[in-house]
Amino acid sequence: MKKYSFILTFFITSFLFAQEQDTLILNFREYLGYVKKYHPIAKQAELQIGIGQANLMRSRGGFDPKIEVDYDRKQFKGVEYYDRFNATFKIPTWYGIELKGTFEQNEGQFLNPDEDLPVNGLYSAGVSVSVIQGLWINERMATLRRAKFFREQTKADRDLLVNQILYNASLAYFDWLLAYKNKETFSNFLQNAKIRFEGIKKSSEAGDIATIDTVEAKIAVLDRQLNLEQAKVNLTNKSLELSNFLWLDNNIPIELQPNVIPNLDVDGEVDITLEILGKPLDSFSIENHPKLKSLSNKLAGLEVDKRLKANKLLPRIDLEYNFLTETPDLINSYDTQQYKGGIKFRFPLFLRKERGDLKLAKFKMENTQYEIDNAQIEIRNKVLAIYTALDSFDQQNFLIGNIVRDYSKLVAAEERKFTFGESSLFLINARENKLIDSELKQNEVQNKYLGTKAKLFRSLAINPENL
């Protein structure tokens, strides 16, 4: 624990500035910057890009040249039955065409007649091609195309994951800020109650007011102390929740220290940090939303799969032709009359498997299209509702600010009347309770306002570039 406390002190002093001698402010921007850089979920999101690249590399492996060597020998009771050697070099190409070069050399007393070859072996060079099924699209081509769409999909998924963790971290910061403001509110009013109690106590001892007033003043002090203790517990809980998002390099979690406080003037940096500043509703472009990009690339991959399934309804005809020669170093030794070739035809009579696969591919595409349509409506309506809520919160903040100021005036006026003997401690406490409630309400409205900005950030699925 001492180790983590030391690390935390070093961590905080690197990006915080002092408000007072023993108080440090944790800015919202630096906080989110460390969340994006060091939080395990944020690091996990970056793995999505690596997964997409690795998948693309694997699919490109279907077009890698291949060397195949087959050696088979049998010897029994001093008799060499056979000694077969076959080496092949293959180059797959894009349009279902495969180039091939082969060297064969066979020896032995019990070879099949068609395996008799020249003593120095036989060379061949040729090509195999699928002329109907597999020419314009085949498994290798489809896999590579799907991998390219999947790579783009992983980029959008990465943005969504980063956006979600930053959104959760933002809410934790705003809740911590709310808890701190509430604690400060109760702390300030506790001081007022203590000062009032001491004054009333002295007045009571001098015989200027009734002794019973000291009891009421003391009750007010105890009530404020109780509220402050509850607020401190809540602040501790919110600090621990915030600590869930604080990590250092090498996956070291850290715990927020009591002398670290939030930035009370966070309004000015939230919009800039979340990159929602200057984004009016009419500038919102749903086509660039990462979720829709992810679904669109998923749909494009399914379209490739559907084309592949449809292509398998065609008959499969594979043609192969190989020149044969004993002297491959002589170009004129390749004679069209010396060859090895063949044709292979395959076509299922009922095509039930192929037709079933095609229907399933179409259903998957249709399902994804429905998902896209639904996501478009949901995103558009959420963004519209959030902009409406932000306009409302601007008005709410204005109203609650006026309410707090007016209650402050009432409390001050009641205290002046009390000094002239025209009011009572009961009325002062009643006015002050209303003021406390209004300040707590102001803190809550501000918290909801900041939370709504975070919701806008999440609905737009922004991955901040400047953190």
N, C-alpha and C positions, 0 to 999 in steps of 0.2 A: 504494500500500500504506500510505503514511503517512497518507493521507486516511482510509482505512478504520480504521486503528488509533486515530486521533483520534475518529472517529465511535463506535467501540466503547467507548472510555473514557467518552465522554459518555453513551452508551446504558446502560452498566452502572451508572454512578453514579446514574442516575435511579431505579433500582429495586432495587439491591443494598445491603447494609449491610456494614460492615467487620468482619471477624473479628479480624484483626491489622492492623498498620500497612500492610502491602503485600499483604494477602490479602483477596479479595472473594468472597462467597458468592452463587452463583446459585441462588435458590430455585426449587423445582419449580413453584409456582403462578404466579409472575411469568413464568417461562420459557414455560409453556404459554399464558399470556395473550398474550404477544408472538407465539407461533406462530399462534394462532387469529386474531390481528388483522392480522398482516403477511405471513404465509407465502403465496406465490403460489397454492398449491393451495387454501388456505382462502379466498382471494379468488375463485378460480375456482369454488369451491362456491357462493359467494353469487350468481354469475352465473346459476345454475340458477333462482333465484327470478325474476330478470329475464326469463329465457327463457320461463318459464311465463306471466308477465304479458303479455309481448309476443305470445305465441301466442294468449292469450285476447283481447287487443285485436284481433288480426287476424281472429279468428273472428267477433267482434262486428261487424266491418266488413261481413259479409254482410247485415246488417239496416240498413245506412246508406241514407238516401234518395239517389237518383241523379238527375242531370240529364243528358239526352241531347239533343244538337242535331245534326240532319242537314240539310245544305244542299247542293243539287246544281243546277248550272246549265250550259246548253249554248247557245252562240251561234255561228252560222257564216254568213258572207257576208251580214251584216246582218240575219239572221233569228234571232229568239229561239225556239229550239226548246222549251226548258222552263226554268222557274225554280222549283225545289221547295224549300220550307222546312218542317222538322218539328222541333218542340221537345216533349220529353216529360219529365215529372217523375214518378218512381216511388217508392213507399214500400213496401218489403217488410215483412211482418208475420210473426208467429210461426207460425201454423197454415197455411202454404202459401198465404196470401192476399196479393195484391199490389194496392195502390191506385195508380191512374195518372191523370194529367191530361195532355192533349195539345193543342197548337196546330199547325194545318196551314194553309199558304198556298201555292197553286200558280198559276203563270202560264206562258203560252207557247202557241205555235201547234200544237205536236205532242204535246199531253198526251193520255193515254188518257182515254176517256170517264169512267171511274170516278174520275179525279183532278180532275174539274171541281169547284171549290169556290167559295163566295162570295168576292167581291172582297176583303172585309176578313178573310178567313180563317175557319176553322171550329175551334171549341173542342169538346173532349170530356172527360168525366170518367167513370171507370168502375173496374171491378174484374176481376181474373182470379184463378181459384181452381182448385186441383187437388182434385177431389172424392173420389178413391179413393187412388191412390198419391200420396204427398207431402202429404196433409192432416195426419195426426197426427205424421209424422216425415218430414223431407226432409234434403237435404244441408246446408242452412244450419243447421237445428236440431241435426243430429247433430254438425256441426263445433263448434258452440258448447258443446254438452254435453261432448264429448270434451276440449275445451280447458279446461273447468272441472276435470275429473278430472285432466288433465295438470298443471294448476297445483298441485293438492294433491300429485301424485306428485313434482313437482320439489322441494317443500318436504321431503318425506321423503328424496329423493335428496341434497339439500343436507346434511341431518343425517348421512347415511351417509358422505359425503365428508369432512365436518369431523371426524367421529368417527375415521375411518381415519387422517387426517393427525395427529391428536392422539395416537392409539395409537402410531403409528410414532415420533413425537417422544418419547413417554414411554419407549419401549424404548431409544431413543438416550440419554436421560438416565440411565436405570438402568444401562446398560452403561458409561457414563462414570463413574458412581458406583462401580461394581464395579472398574473399572480404577484409579480413584483410591485406593480402599481397599486394593487389592492392592499398589499402589506404596507406600502408607504402611506396610503390613505389612513389606515387604522393607526399607524405609528404617529402621524401628525395630529390626529384627533385625540390620541391618548395624551400627547403632550399638552394639548389645549385643556383636556379634562384635568390633568394634574395641576396645571397652573391655576385653573379655576378653583380646584379643591383647596389649594394652599391659600388662595386669597379669601375664600369663604371661611376657612378654618380660622384665619387671623381675625376676620371680622366678627366671627362668632365668639372668639376669646375676648374681644374688646367689647362685646355686648351689643354690637350694632345690628346683628341679625340673629334669628333663632338658631338654636343648636341643631334642630332637625334638618336644617338646610345642609349641614355638613354630611349627614347620612346620605342624602340624595346625591350630593357631589361625589361622595365616595363610591356609591353604586355606579355612577357614570364612569368613574375611573376603572372599576373592576370589570364593567361591561366592555369598555374599550380594550382592556388587557386581554380579556377572553377572546374578543374578535381578532386581536393582533396575534395571539398564539395560534389560533386556527388558520389565519392567513400565512403564518410562518410555515406551518406544516404543509399547507397547500403549495407554497413556494418551493419547499424542499422536494416535494413530489414532482413538481414541474421541472425542477432543475435536474432531477435524475432522469426524467423522460427526455430532456434535451441531451443529456450525456449519452444516450443511446446512439446519437448521431455524430458524436465527437470521437474521431479516431486519428491516430498518427500513422506514419509510415510503418511498415512491417507489421501491420494489423494489431497495433497496440491501442486498446480502448483507454479513454481517459475520463475522469470524473470532474465535473464542474466544481470549483472551489467557492466557498461562501462569499468571498470578497469580489467575485465577478458579477457584474450586473448587466442587464440589457441596455441597448441604446434607447432612451426614452423618446428621442426625436427620430423614430424609425421611418416615419412617413416619407421623408425626402429620399430615402435610398431603396425603398421596396420596389417602386416602379422601375428604377434603373437596374437594380440587381436582377429582377425577374424578367427584364427586357419586355415589359408591357407598356412602357412609357410611349405616349403618342400613338397608340393603336386604337383609333376610333372604330366603331362597329362597321362602318362602310368600307374599311380597309381590310376586313377579315376575308381571307381566301381559303375556302374549305378544301380546295384541291390540293393544297400543300400540307394538309394535316398529316402528321406521321402515321396515325392509325389508318387513314384511308390509303396512304402510300403502301403500308404493309399489306392491307387487304387487296389492293390493286396488283401488287406483285405476286401475291398468293394466287389471285385469279389468273394472271398471265401464265404462271406455272401450271395451273390446271388446264388451261387452254392448250399448252404444249402436250400435256398428258392425253387430252381428248383427241388431238390430231394423231398421236401415236396409236391410240386404240382404234381409231377409224382406219388408219393405214393397215392394221392387221386384219381387216375384213377382205383385203385383196389377196389373191393367190401369191405364194412365195415361189419365185423362180430364181435360182442361183446358178450363174454361169461361171465356168472357170476354164482358163486356157493358159498353158505353160509351154514355152519353148524348151527344147531339150538339146543339150550339147555336151560333148566331152572336152571341148577346148573353149572355155568361156572367155579367154583373153583375146580370141579372134572374133571380131564382130560378124564377119560373113559366115561364121559357123552356125549362126542361128537361122535354121531353115524352117519355113512354115510347114513343111511336110513331116518334120520331126517334132512331135508335140505330145502333150498329154492334156486332155480336156474332159469336160463333163457338164452335165446339166442336172439340176435337182429341182423337182416340182413337188410342192406340198400345198394342199388346200383342204381344210376340214369341210365335210359335206353339210353340216348343219350350222356351223359357226355360233353355237350357243354360248360358248365361253367368250368369244370375241364380242358378240353382240351384247352380252351381259356386262362385260368390262366397259364398253362404250356407254351404255346407259348409266352405269355407276359414275363414270367420269362426267357425264352431262349433269347428273344430279348434284355432284360435288360443286360444279361450276354454278349451278342455279342456287344452291345453298349459300355459296360465298357471295353471289350477287345480291341476294336478299340481305345478307349481313352488311354489305356495303351500303345499300339503300337505307337500311335502318340506322347505321352509324352516321350517315350524312344528316339525317333528320335529327338524331339525338344531339350531335355536336352543334348543329346550327341553333337548335332551341336552347341548349344549355348556355351557349355564348350569349344569345339574345337575352335570356333571363338574368345572366350575371351582369351584363351592362345595365339592365333595368335596375337591378339591386344596387349597383354602385351609385347610380343617380339618386336612389332613395337614401342610401347611407350618407351621401353628402348633405342632404337635407336633415337627416336624423342627427348628424354630428353638430350641425348648426343649431338645431333646436335644443339638444341636450347641453350644449355649451352655454346657451342663454339661461337654461334652467339652473345650472350650477352657479352662474354668476348671480342670478336673482336670489337663490337660497343663501348665498354667501352674504348678500346685502341684508337679508332678513335676519340672519344670525348676528351680524355686526350691529344692526339696529337694536335687536333685542338685548344684546349685551350692554349697549349704551343706556337703554331704558332701565336695565337692572341696576346700573351704577347710580341712577337717580331715584331708585326705589319705586319705579313705575312698572316693573315686571317681576317675574319669578324665575327661579332656577328651573322649574318644571317647563316653562315655556322655552327657555334657552335650550334645554336638552331636546325638547320636541323639535325645535327648529333645526338643531344640529343633526339630529337623527335623519331628518329629511335631506339635509345637505350631504350627509354620508351616503345615503341611498342614491342620491342623484350622481355623486362622484363615482360610486361603484357602477351605476348604470352607464355613465359616460365611458368608463373603462371597458365595460362589456360591449357597448356599441362600437367603440374603436377596435376592439378585438374582432368583432364580426366583420367590420369593414376591411380589416387587413386579411382576415380569412377569406373574404369574398374575392379580394385581389389574387390570393393564392389559388382560388378555384378558377379564376380566369386564366391564370398561368397554366394550370393543369388542363383546362378545356382546350386551350390553344396548343397544348403539348409542346411547349417551348423547351429546347435544350440550350441553356444560355451558353454563348460562345466566349464570353468575357470573364467567366469565373475561373 
